[in-house]
Amino acid sequence: MTWLATIFPGLRHRILPAWRGRPGRLCVVGVLLVSASAARPAAVGVQPQPASVETATGQLTPNSRRAYAEVFKLRLEPARELLRQELLATPAAPAPLLVANSADFVELLITQDAGRYEALAEAQEARLEALERAPAGALRDYARAEITLHLGLSQLLFKRLVAGGYHLRSGYHQMQAVVKRYPTFAPARKTLGICEFAVGSLPAGYHWLLRLLGLPANSDTGLKNLAVAAAQPSDFQTESQIYLTLIREGYYKKPEEGIRLMERLVAGQPGNLLFAYLLVSVNKRQHRGEEALAAYRARPVGAGYLPIPYLHHMAADLLLYRGDYAASERENLTFLREYKGQHYRKDAAFKLYLAAWLGGQPAATAARYRAQINRPGPTDVEEDNYAQHYYHEAQALHPVLTRARLQIDGGYNRQALTTLRRFHPTASTLWRDLIEEPYRRARAYQGLGRLDSAWFYFERTLTVAGPKAPYYFAPQAALQQGYLAQQAGNKAQARLYFQKALNYPWHEYKNSTDAKATLALRELK
């Protein structure tokens, strides 16, 4: 379940893409460089072995398969109960060790509970030691590489940067060896494809470092490996299909694929909390606010499921988009009360401020929420970084533009255009607001399919902003124009606008904007 690292909060922003927009920030690539020179025994990792004559059909045992299905539903305790006897009877068997590790990894990833880290990380290392006693084979070697990656990702999440970078690099090389030794074993292609896409999507300026670390990869190769795994029946086929679809939806403008797959998965397993989460998430990203809220309300609940506090934060956003400020406030307060991690707390405080401010609560209440943004905490994720930047910038938000932005985020585009009619600039209107206004109009028209109008207002955004405005509106406008030109078949024009998006200086969303523009340029080649 390595792919989960890219869809649950916090860790995805450290791994995919794995760089920061500001110089001097420690990133995963830097961690890998440090770990490559760390004083660790060279013997750790995949050791050369004679080629196996195994058919490489390694599958989970029937009991482990049932437990794996429970993990996939986010029913971790029932999964662990299923595995208990199998692990006692065969303590070095790859299948139950792999599934048990997936349960621990998922728990750490979703809860981000620092109080559970030490015990679960030690359990991961113990499983790697147990696998050394198992006979070599496709499933054993795959389990060892996968658990090594789980361990590295867990360590990065809890800021064990050198150890985490070391295990990520080691697991990557192990998975390459598994694919080479067992070329028909699809699960290994799934995980290797994820690694290759993550590394291959780094900007060109990092390629020399990747070669130095022995991590040659490109996003196209990663997608091909994922496609092979997604097409071939295996215990891990659904994982492969989900990850491939999420990449295509998020980075290659294929939203329909993501929506269709998640709807199909939820219809087939309405009791699967992970599938419900994914359906909420995809609909939210695609500005389908009502559909996302419906999926949230229909999610399975009850004993046995691992709580996902982040779902309340997502619901708070969705309710904020539709203007249900009191309900949004309640959901974010629930999130902050139940969540044990550090990411998204600044974002939640910012959204609480917006709900109080736009909802007409007393100024003291809005000010109290705003002050919470500046509490100590990380700004690794872009949403937290944006909230902190807003706090330090200390410039008042424009109420008309803020309402319009939220409406567009929820897919309420006609309402947003009506709201924007109330925007009347004066001599004292901030430059930031003058740039944002045409950008919001463009996004609303884009959402309505009125692409000529969208292009006109995107172009106006670039004109008002100039080449150096320190806001995300212009680079995002250029990115969207690149997509529109690409869809129209005008590659030269698309290339021009994707490059424009990359050329802008630091802004709140430079990380993800640059990642998307870089991948789009590679696709044009």
C-alpha positions as CSV (number, residue, x, y, z in Angstrom):
1,M,0.0,0.0,0.0
2,T,2.9,2.4,-0.7
3,W,0.6,4.4,-3.0
4,L,-1.5,5.5,0.0
5,A,1.3,7.8,0.9
6,T,0.3,10.1,-2.0
7,I,-3.4,10.4,-1.1
8,F,-3.6,10.8,2.6
9,P,-2.6,14.1,4.3
10,G,0.9,15.1,5.1
11,L,3.1,12.5,3.6
12,R,2.0,12.9,0.0
13,H,3.5,16.4,0.0
14,R,6.9,15.0,1.0
15,I,6.9,12.2,-1.6
16,L,5.0,13.3,-4.7
17,P,6.3,15.7,-5.8
18,A,9.3,15.6,-3.5
19,W,10.7,19.0,-3.7
20,R,10.0,22.4,-2.2
21,G,9.4,25.7,-4.0
22,R,11.9,27.7,-1.9
23,P,15.7,27.2,-2.1
24,G,17.4,25.9,1.0
25,R,14.5,23.7,2.1
26,L,15.3,20.1,3.0
27,C,13.5,17.8,0.7
28,V,13.4,14.1,0.0
29,V,16.1,14.3,-2.6
30,G,18.3,16.0,-0.1
31,V,17.6,13.3,2.4
32,L,18.5,10.7,-0.1
33,L,21.9,12.4,-0.7
34,V,22.6,12.5,3.0
35,S,21.6,8.9,3.5
36,A,23.6,7.7,0.5
37,S,26.8,8.7,2.4
38,A,25.5,7.6,5.8
39,A,27.6,5.1,7.7
40,R,25.4,2.1,7.1
41,P,26.5,-1.4,6.2
42,A,26.5,-1.9,2.4
43,A,25.2,-5.4,2.8
44,V,21.8,-4.3,3.8
45,G,19.3,-4.6,1.0
46,V,18.9,-7.0,-1.9
47,Q,21.8,-9.4,-2.0
48,P,22.8,-11.1,-5.3
49,Q,21.1,-14.5,-5.6
50,P,21.0,-17.1,-8.2
51,A,18.2,-16.7,-10.7
52,S,15.0,-18.5,-9.5
53,V,13.1,-20.9,-11.7
54,E,9.9,-19.9,-9.8
55,T,7.0,-19.0,-12.0
56,A,6.7,-15.7,-10.0
57,T,2.9,-16.2,-9.4
58,G,3.5,-15.5,-5.7
59,Q,0.1,-14.9,-4.1
60,L,-1.3,-14.2,-0.7
61,T,-2.5,-17.1,1.3
62,P,-6.4,-17.3,1.5
63,N,-6.3,-16.1,5.1
64,S,-3.9,-13.2,4.3
65,R,-6.1,-12.3,1.4
66,R,-9.1,-12.0,3.6
67,A,-7.1,-9.8,6.1
68,Y,-5.8,-7.7,3.2
69,A,-9.4,-7.0,2.1
70,E,-10.1,-5.8,5.6
71,V,-7.1,-3.5,5.6
72,F,-8.3,-2.2,2.2
73,K,-11.6,-1.3,3.9
74,L,-9.7,0.4,6.7
75,R,-10.9,-2.2,9.2
76,L,-7.5,-2.7,10.8
77,E,-8.3,-4.6,14.0
78,P,-10.4,-7.3,12.2
79,A,-7.5,-7.7,9.8
80,R,-5.0,-8.1,12.7
81,E,-7.3,-10.6,14.3
82,L,-7.4,-12.7,11.1
83,L,-3.6,-12.6,10.9
84,R,-2.8,-13.5,14.5
85,Q,-2.9,-17.3,14.3
86,E,-1.2,-17.4,10.9
87,L,1.7,-15.3,12.2
88,L,2.1,-17.6,15.2
89,A,2.1,-20.7,13.1
90,T,4.4,-19.4,10.3
91,P,6.3,-16.3,11.7
92,A,8.5,-15.9,8.6
93,A,5.8,-16.4,6.0
94,P,5.8,-13.4,3.6
95,A,2.1,-13.1,3.0
96,P,0.9,-12.4,6.6
97,L,4.0,-10.3,7.3
98,L,3.3,-8.1,4.4
99,V,-0.4,-7.6,5.2
100,A,0.3,-7.0,8.9
101,N,2.8,-4.4,7.9
102,S,0.3,-2.8,5.6
103,A,-2.1,-2.4,8.5
104,D,0.6,-0.7,10.7
105,F,1.6,1.5,7.8
106,V,-1.9,2.6,7.1
107,E,-2.5,3.4,10.8
108,L,0.6,5.6,11.0
109,L,-0.2,7.3,7.7
110,I,-3.8,8.2,8.5
111,T,-3.6,8.9,12.3
112,Q,-0.1,10.4,12.2
113,D,0.0,9.5,15.9
114,A,3.5,10.2,17.2
115,G,2.7,8.1,20.2
116,R,2.3,5.0,18.1
117,Y,5.4,5.6,15.9
118,E,8.1,3.9,17.9
119,A,6.2,0.6,18.5
120,L,5.0,0.3,14.9
121,A,8.4,1.2,13.4
122,E,10.0,-1.4,15.5
123,A,7.4,-3.9,14.3
124,Q,8.3,-3.1,10.7
125,E,12.0,-3.7,11.4
126,A,11.2,-7.0,13.1
127,R,9.3,-8.1,10.0
128,L,12.2,-7.4,7.8
129,E,14.4,-9.5,10.1
130,A,11.8,-12.4,9.9
131,L,11.8,-12.2,6.1
132,E,15.5,-12.9,6.1
133,R,14.7,-16.4,7.4
134,A,12.2,-17.1,4.6
135,P,13.1,-18.8,1.3
136,A,13.8,-16.5,-1.6
137,G,10.9,-16.1,-4.0
138,A,8.9,-13.4,-5.7
139,L,6.5,-12.8,-2.8
140,R,9.3,-12.9,-0.2
141,D,11.5,-10.5,-2.1
142,Y,8.6,-8.2,-2.9
143,A,7.4,-8.1,0.7
144,R,10.9,-7.2,1.9
145,A,11.2,-4.3,-0.6
146,E,7.7,-3.1,0.1
147,I,8.1,-3.2,3.9
148,T,11.5,-1.3,3.5
149,L,9.6,1.4,1.6
150,H,6.9,1.5,4.3
151,L,9.5,1.9,6.9
152,G,11.2,4.7,5.0
153,L,8.0,6.6,4.4
154,S,7.0,6.2,8.1
155,Q,10.3,7.6,9.2
156,L,10.0,10.6,6.9
157,L,6.6,11.3,8.2
158,F,7.9,11.6,11.7
159,K,11.1,13.5,10.6
160,R,13.6,10.7,10.9
161,L,15.0,12.1,7.7
162,V,18.3,10.3,7.3
163,A,17.0,6.8,8.2
164,G,13.9,7.5,6.1
165,G,15.9,8.5,3.1
166,Y,18.2,5.5,3.5
167,H,15.3,3.1,3.6
168,L,13.5,4.7,0.6
169,R,16.6,4.4,-1.5
170,S,17.2,0.9,-0.4
171,G,13.6,-0.2,-1.0
172,Y,13.7,1.4,-4.4
173,H,16.8,-0.6,-5.4
174,Q,15.3,-3.7,-3.9
175,M,12.1,-3.3,-6.0
176,Q,14.2,-2.8,-9.1
177,A,15.9,-6.1,-8.4
178,V,12.6,-7.9,-7.8
179,V,11.2,-6.7,-11.2
180,K,14.4,-7.8,-12.9
181,R,14.4,-11.2,-11.3
182,Y,10.7,-11.8,-11.6
183,P,9.5,-9.8,-14.6
184,T,6.0,-11.3,-14.7
185,F,5.3,-10.5,-11.0
186,A,2.9,-7.6,-11.4
187,P,2.8,-6.3,-7.8
188,A,6.5,-5.3,-8.0
189,R,5.8,-3.4,-11.2
190,K,3.1,-1.5,-9.3
191,T,5.4,-0.3,-6.6
192,L,8.3,0.3,-8.9
193,G,6.1,2.3,-11.2
194,I,5.1,4.5,-8.2
195,C,8.7,5.1,-7.3
196,E,9.7,5.8,-10.9
197,F,6.9,8.3,-11.4
198,A,7.8,10.1,-8.1
199,V,11.4,10.3,-9.0
200,G,10.9,10.9,-12.7
201,S,8.5,13.8,-12.1
202,L,11.3,15.9,-10.4
203,P,12.4,19.0,-12.3
204,A,15.4,18.7,-14.7
205,G,17.6,20.5,-12.3
206,Y,17.6,17.5,-10.0
207,H,18.6,14.9,-12.6
208,W,22.3,15.1,-11.9
209,L,21.6,14.3,-8.3
210,L,19.4,11.4,-9.2
211,R,22.2,9.9,-11.4
212,L,24.6,10.4,-8.6
213,L,22.4,8.5,-6.2
214,G,21.8,5.7,-8.8
215,L,18.1,6.5,-9.1
216,P,17.5,6.7,-12.9
217,A,13.8,6.9,-13.6
218,N,11.3,8.8,-15.7
219,S,7.6,9.3,-15.3
220,D,6.7,7.6,-18.6
221,T,8.4,4.3,-17.5
222,G,6.6,4.5,-14.2
223,L,3.3,4.9,-15.9
224,K,4.0,1.9,-18.2
225,N,4.9,-0.3,-15.2
226,L,1.7,0.8,-13.4
227,A,-0.3,0.1,-16.5
228,V,1.1,-3.4,-16.7
229,A,0.2,-4.0,-13.0
230,A,-3.2,-2.5,-13.5
231,A,-4.0,-4.8,-16.4
232,Q,-2.8,-8.1,-14.9
233,P,-4.9,-10.0,-12.4
234,S,-3.2,-10.2,-9.0
235,D,-3.9,-9.6,-5.3
236,F,-2.8,-6.1,-5.8
237,Q,-4.5,-5.2,-9.1
238,T,-7.0,-2.8,-7.6
239,E,-4.2,-0.9,-5.9
240,S,-2.5,-0.5,-9.3
241,Q,-5.7,0.6,-11.0
242,I,-6.3,3.2,-8.3
243,Y,-2.9,4.7,-8.4
244,L,-2.7,4.8,-12.2
245,T,-6.0,6.5,-12.3
246,L,-5.2,9.1,-9.6
247,I,-2.0,10.1,-11.5
248,R,-3.9,10.4,-14.7
249,E,-6.6,12.4,-13.0
250,G,-4.4,14.7,-11.0
251,Y,-1.4,15.2,-13.4
252,Y,-2.8,14.5,-16.9
253,K,-6.2,16.1,-16.8
254,K,-8.2,12.9,-17.0
255,P,-10.9,13.6,-14.3
256,E,-13.6,11.4,-15.8
257,E,-11.4,8.3,-15.3
258,G,-11.0,9.0,-11.6
259,I,-14.7,9.7,-11.0
260,R,-15.8,6.6,-12.9
261,L,-13.4,4.3,-11.2
262,M,-14.2,5.5,-7.7
263,E,-18.0,5.4,-8.3
264,R,-17.6,1.8,-9.6
265,L,-15.5,0.8,-6.5
266,V,-18.0,2.3,-4.1
267,A,-20.9,0.7,-5.8
268,G,-19.2,-2.7,-5.6
269,Q,-18.1,-2.3,-2.0
270,P,-20.4,0.3,-0.2
271,G,-18.8,-0.9,3.1
272,N,-15.3,0.1,2.1
273,L,-14.2,3.3,3.9
274,L,-11.1,3.8,1.7
275,F,-13.2,3.8,-1.5
276,A,-15.6,6.3,0.1
277,Y,-12.7,8.5,1.0
278,L,-11.3,8.4,-2.5
279,L,-14.7,9.2,-4.0
280,V,-15.0,12.3,-1.7
281,S,-11.5,13.3,-2.6
282,V,-11.8,13.0,-6.3
283,N,-15.1,14.8,-6.5
284,K,-13.7,17.6,-4.3
285,R,-10.6,18.0,-6.5
286,Q,-12.9,18.2,-9.6
287,H,-15.0,20.9,-8.0
288,R,-18.1,18.7,-7.7
289,G,-19.1,19.9,-4.2
290,E,-22.5,18.4,-4.0
291,E,-21.4,15.0,-5.2
292,A,-18.5,15.1,-2.7
293,L,-20.8,15.9,0.1
294,A,-23.2,13.2,-0.9
295,A,-20.3,10.7,-0.9
296,Y,-19.2,12.0,2.5
297,R,-22.6,11.5,4.1
298,A,-22.9,8.0,2.6
299,R,-19.6,6.8,3.9
300,P,-19.6,3.7,6.1
301,V,-19.3,4.3,9.8
302,G,-19.2,2.1,12.9
303,A,-17.0,-0.1,15.0
304,G,-14.0,-1.7,13.3
305,Y,-13.2,1.2,11.0
306,L,-10.1,3.2,11.5
307,P,-11.3,6.8,12.1
308,I,-10.2,9.3,9.5
309,P,-10.3,12.8,11.1
310,Y,-9.2,14.3,7.8
311,L,-12.6,13.5,6.3
312,H,-14.1,16.1,8.7
313,H,-11.6,18.7,7.3
314,M,-12.6,17.8,3.8
315,A,-16.3,18.1,4.7
316,A,-15.6,21.5,6.3
317,D,-14.2,22.7,3.0
318,L,-17.1,21.5,1.1
319,L,-19.6,23.2,3.4
320,L,-17.6,26.4,3.3
321,Y,-17.9,26.3,-0.5
322,R,-21.6,26.2,-0.4
323,G,-21.9,28.9,2.3
324,D,-22.9,26.7,5.2
325,Y,-20.6,28.4,7.5
326,A,-21.8,27.1,10.9
327,A,-21.7,23.5,9.7
328,S,-18.2,24.0,8.3
329,E,-17.0,25.4,11.6
330,R,-18.4,22.3,13.4
331,E,-16.6,19.9,11.1
332,N,-13.2,21.7,11.4
333,L,-13.5,21.8,15.2
334,T,-14.2,18.0,15.1
335,F,-11.1,17.5,12.9
336,L,-8.9,19.5,15.3
337,R,-10.2,17.6,18.3
338,E,-9.8,14.1,16.8
339,Y,-6.6,14.5,14.7
340,K,-3.3,13.5,16.3
341,G,-1.0,14.8,13.5
342,Q,0.4,18.2,12.8
343,H,-0.4,18.9,9.2
344,Y,-3.4,20.8,8.1
345,R,-3.9,22.5,11.5
346,K,-3.0,25.9,10.1
347,D,-5.3,25.3,7.1
348,A,-8.1,24.4,9.5
349,A,-7.6,27.5,11.5
350,F,-7.6,29.6,8.3
351,K,-10.9,27.9,7.2
352,L,-12.4,28.5,10.7
353,Y,-11.5,32.2,10.3
354,L,-13.2,32.3,6.9
355,A,-16.3,30.6,8.3
356,A,-16.5,33.1,11.2
357,W,-15.7,36.1,9.1
358,L,-18.1,35.3,6.1
359,G,-20.7,34.0,8.5
360,G,-21.0,37.2,10.3
361,Q,-19.8,36.0,13.7
362,P,-18.3,38.6,16.2
363,A,-15.0,40.0,15.2
364,A,-13.4,38.6,18.3
365,T,-14.3,35.0,17.2
366,A,-12.8,35.5,13.8
367,A,-9.7,37.1,15.3
368,R,-9.3,34.2,17.7
369,Y,-9.3,31.7,14.8
370,R,-7.0,33.8,12.8
371,A,-4.5,33.9,15.7
372,Q,-4.5,30.1,15.7
373,I,-2.9,30.0,12.3
374,N,0.4,31.3,13.8
375,R,0.6,28.5,16.4
376,P,3.9,26.5,16.1
377,G,3.6,23.8,13.5
378,P,4.9,22.6,10.2
379,T,4.2,24.3,6.8
380,D,5.2,21.3,4.7
381,V,1.9,21.0,2.9
382,E,0.9,23.8,0.6
383,E,-2.4,24.5,2.3
384,D,-0.6,25.2,5.7
385,N,2.0,27.2,3.8
386,Y,-0.7,29.3,2.2
387,A,-2.4,29.9,5.6
388,Q,0.9,31.0,7.2
389,H,1.7,33.2,4.3
390,Y,-1.7,34.9,4.6
391,Y,-1.1,35.5,8.3
392,H,2.3,37.1,7.9
393,E,1.2,39.1,4.8
394,A,-1.4,40.8,7.1
395,Q,-3.4,42.0,4.1
396,A,-7.2,41.9,4.5
397,L,-9.0,39.5,2.1
398,H,-11.5,40.9,-0.2
399,P,-14.9,39.5,0.8
400,V,-16.3,39.4,-2.8
401,L,-13.3,37.6,-4.2
402,T,-13.1,35.2,-1.2
403,R,-16.7,34.2,-1.6
404,A,-16.2,33.7,-5.4
405,R,-13.1,31.6,-4.9
406,L,-14.9,29.3,-2.5
407,Q,-17.9,29.0,-4.8
408,I,-15.7,28.1,-7.7
409,D,-13.8,25.5,-5.6
410,G,-17.2,23.8,-5.0
411,G,-18.3,24.0,-8.6
412,Y,-20.9,26.7,-8.0
413,N,-19.7,28.7,-11.0
414,R,-22.9,30.6,-11.9
415,Q,-23.2,31.8,-8.3
416,A,-19.6,32.9,-8.4
417,L,-20.1,35.0,-11.5
418,T,-23.0,36.6,-9.8
419,T,-20.9,37.3,-6.8
420,L,-18.1,38.8,-8.9
421,R,-20.5,41.4,-10.2
422,R,-20.2,43.1,-6.8
423,F,-16.4,43.6,-7.3
424,H,-15.8,47.4,-7.9
425,P,-12.1,48.3,-7.8
426,T,-11.1,51.7,-6.5
427,A,-7.8,53.6,-6.2
428,S,-7.0,51.8,-3.0
429,T,-7.7,48.3,-4.2
430,L,-4.8,46.0,-3.7
431,W,-2.7,44.8,-6.6
432,R,-3.3,41.2,-5.5
433,D,-7.0,41.7,-5.7
434,L,-6.8,43.3,-9.2
435,I,-4.9,40.2,-10.3
436,E,-7.3,37.8,-8.6
437,E,-10.5,39.2,-10.1
438,P,-9.9,38.2,-13.7
439,Y,-8.5,34.9,-12.6
440,R,-11.7,34.0,-10.7
441,R,-13.8,35.0,-13.7
442,A,-11.6,32.8,-15.9
443,R,-12.0,29.8,-13.6
444,A,-15.8,30.2,-13.4
445,Y,-16.1,30.4,-17.1
446,Q,-13.8,27.4,-17.5
447,G,-16.0,25.4,-15.1
448,L,-19.0,26.3,-17.2
449,G,-17.3,25.2,-20.4
450,R,-17.2,28.7,-21.9
451,L,-13.5,28.4,-22.9
452,D,-13.2,31.5,-25.1
453,S,-14.3,33.7,-22.1
454,A,-12.0,31.7,-19.8
455,W,-9.0,32.3,-22.1
456,F,-9.8,36.0,-22.3
457,Y,-9.7,36.4,-18.5
458,F,-6.7,34.1,-18.1
459,E,-4.8,36.4,-20.5
460,R,-6.0,39.5,-18.6
461,T,-4.7,37.9,-15.4
462,L,-1.2,37.6,-16.9
463,T,-1.3,41.2,-18.2
464,V,-2.3,42.6,-14.8
465,A,0.2,40.5,-12.9
466,G,3.2,41.0,-15.1
467,P,6.1,38.4,-14.9
468,K,7.0,38.8,-11.3
469,A,3.9,39.0,-9.2
470,P,4.4,36.9,-6.0
471,Y,0.9,35.4,-6.2
472,Y,-0.3,32.1,-7.6
473,F,-3.0,33.6,-9.9
474,A,-0.8,34.3,-12.9
475,P,1.2,31.0,-12.9
476,Q,-2.0,29.1,-12.4
477,A,-3.6,31.0,-15.3
478,A,-0.6,30.1,-17.5
479,L,-0.9,26.5,-16.5
480,Q,-4.6,26.4,-17.4
481,Q,-3.9,28.1,-20.7
482,G,-1.4,25.4,-21.4
483,Y,-4.0,22.7,-20.8
484,L,-6.5,24.5,-23.0
485,A,-4.0,24.9,-25.9
486,Q,-3.0,21.2,-25.5
487,Q,-6.6,20.1,-25.6
488,A,-7.0,22.2,-28.8
489,G,-4.1,20.4,-30.4
490,N,-1.8,23.5,-30.4
491,K,1.4,22.0,-29.0
492,A,3.6,25.1,-29.6
493,Q,1.2,27.3,-27.8
494,A,0.8,24.8,-24.9
495,R,4.5,24.6,-24.5
496,L,4.8,28.4,-24.4
497,Y,2.2,28.7,-21.5
498,F,3.5,25.7,-19.5
499,Q,7.0,27.3,-19.6
500,K,5.4,30.6,-18.5
501,A,3.9,28.8,-15.5
502,L,7.4,27.6,-14.6
503,N,9.1,30.9,-15.0
504,Y,7.1,32.7,-12.2
505,P,9.0,33.3,-8.9
506,W,8.0,31.8,-5.6
507,H,4.3,31.7,-4.8
508,E,2.1,29.7,-2.4
509,Y,1.5,26.8,-4.8
510,K,4.7,26.8,-6.8
511,N,5.4,23.2,-5.7
512,S,2.3,21.6,-7.4
513,T,2.1,24.1,-10.2
514,D,5.7,23.4,-11.3
515,A,5.1,19.7,-11.0
516,K,2.1,19.8,-13.3
517,A,3.8,22.1,-15.8
518,T,6.9,19.9,-15.9
519,L,5.0,16.7,-16.6
520,A,2.8,18.5,-19.2
521,L,6.0,19.6,-21.0
522,R,7.4,16.1,-21.0
523,E,4.1,14.8,-22.4
524,L,4.3,17.2,-25.3
525,K,7.6,15.8,-26.3
